[in-house]
Amino acid sequence: MKLAVTMELHAYWNRLRGARSAPERNDVDPGAIRGVLADTFVLDFDEGRGFPFRIAGSRANAIFLKELRGLSFLELWRDADRKDLDSILHCVADEAQPFLIGAEARPAGLGAVGIEAILLPLRHHGQTHSRVLGAFAVHAAPSWIGLVGAGAITLTSLRALDPPSRPESAGDGAAPAGFSLRNPPRRYKHLFVYSGERRMT
């Protein structure tokens, strides 16, 4: 995790959840994250609609030069990456597993920009298959931000964050019970979880 936006949101989510695998949606106080609120979003866990944005902050909208509310999260990504993002979101909900995602935007004829995104499970009436809290942050805002939309973004890296449960015997970086980066649950066998950068050809 490299950027202040994702670090702050993850730290806040971590404080909210305490010993739970994920906090309740109603626990989230927008005023407590006012500094990064413009970068954050909430997704509806609705696979049929491509996991639409329920709300999205102004800086998240500015990256894509459009109002994201109601739009599909999957549609922001290039076609080749959408199956992986679908699996990531199912893992966020099924395993209450937070993920850090690296992406790249490269509008035609313009310079590339790195994007760091975070996906954090939320409970809604006790269920994790309803809402996902997230944020987009750019590594260095290029001159075209706010003038040109990012277009379809490319998945470049992926890392599972700290475990959904924190047994006393486990260290801070321990993998969650039943989840392995090398051997993900059967449902996610096509999902290649990786922590380094990958080159796109």
N, C-alpha and C positions, 0 to 999 in steps of 0.2 A: 504494500500500500504506500503510494508515493505522494498523493495529493491531500491537501488539508481538508477539502470537502468530504472525501470518502472517509478519511480518518475520523473527522468530527462526527459524522453520521453514524459510523460503526461504533464509536465509543459511546454515543448517546443510546443507541439501540442495546448495547451490551449492559449499560447501567439499568435500563428499563426492564430487561428480562430477568436480571438477578439470577436465581437458581433455575429458572424456567428455560425451556428450549427456545421460546420466543415470547415477546411481550404481546399484550392485547392491543388491538388497533386503537381503542379508546384511551390507552395509556399515553399515546403520543401527543405531546403538547407543541404545536407549531411555534409558540413563543420561545420555547427552550432551544430551538435550532434556527432562530431567525437569521443567523449569519449565513446559513447554507440552504435556507428554505427555497430560494430561487433556483437551486440546482436539483432539488429533490422531486420525486414523483411517487405516486402510488398506483400500482397495477391491480386490475381486477383479475382474479384467477379464473379466466374464461377462455379455455383452449379453443373453443369453436370460433371465437372472435379474435384470436391471435393475441390474447392477453392485453386488452385495451387499457390505455391510461385513464385512470379515474380522475386524477389531478396531476398537473405538472407545473413546475416553477418557470418563471420567465427566462432564466438563463438556459434551462434545459430546452425550452422552446426555441431560443435564439440559435442554438447549434443547428437546428434543422429548418429554421426560418418558417415555422408553422406552429399553430396551436396543436399540441399533442393530445389534449384531452379528447377521449373517445376514439383515438387512432390506435391501431394495432402496434404493440411493442415489436413483434416479429417483423413487421413490414419495414422497420428502420434498418434492417440488416440485409446484406446481400443474400441472394437465394441459397447459396451453398452453405451458409451458416445458420439458417433458420431451424433446421432439424436439431442442431446442437443447442441453440437457445431454448427451444421447446423442452428439451431434456433437462437443461439447467433449471428452468423454472419448475418443472415437476419435482426435481430433486430438492429445490428450496422448500417446496410445500410438503412433499412426502417425508423428507428426512429432517425438516426444520434446519436446513443447512445453508448458511450464508455463503455467497460467492463474490469474489472480486474479478472483474472482467476488464481486459485490455482490448481496445478497439482502435481503428484508424479511419479517419475520414479523409477522402482525397477528391474533392470536387474537380471536374474536368478543367484542366489548364491552370489549376491553383495548387498551392502548397499543401502538403499533408499535415494533419494535426493528430496527435495522439489523444485518445479519450480513455478515461478511467471510469468504469461504472461499477456500482455495487448493488447487489440484490439481497434483501434481508427479509426473512419470513416474519409475518405478523399473524397473530390469532384474531379471529373475529367470531365472537360467541364460542370461543374455545377451539375453533377449527383453523388450521393453517391453509386450507384450500379456498381462500376467499380474497386475501389481500397480500401484496408484496410491496414493501417499502424499498425505494432505491434512489440513486442519484447518478447524474452524469457530471463529470468534471474534465476540462481540457487541460493538457499539460502546459501549453502556452497559447493564448488566444491569438489566432492569425488575423490579419487585417480583414479577411472576408467574413468573419463571424458577424452575424446580424445583417449582412448584405446578400449573402449567397447561402443556400441551404447545404448541409453536409452531404446530402444524397445518401445512398445505401452505404452503411458503414461495415467495416470488415473486422471480424473477430481475430485478434492476434494473440491473446493470452487468457488464461483462466486459472484461478486458484480458489480452492475451498478454504474458507477461513476457519476460525476456531470452532470446536465441536458444539453440537446442539445441547449436549449435556456435559457437565464438567465434574466427573468423579474426582474425589480427593487424590486418588493415586495417579491421575493423569496430569501431565504438564500442560502449560498454556498452549503449546503447539500440537497437542495430541490429536490424533484423528478420531472422529466420532465412532462410537460403537457401531459395528456393522457396515461402516462406510470406508472404502479404501480408494485412494487416488489411482492405484494400479488395478484394483478389482472392484469397480463400482457395482451397485446392486444390479440384478439381472435386467431390470427395466431400462437401465441406462447403458447397456453394453455397447451401443453405437456411439456413446458420448466419450470422446477422448479428453480426459481431464489433464491439463498440463499447466506447468507453472512458469515455463520459460517462454521467450518470444518465438513465434513461428514465422517463417518467411512465406509470403504468398507468391505463387508463380502464375 
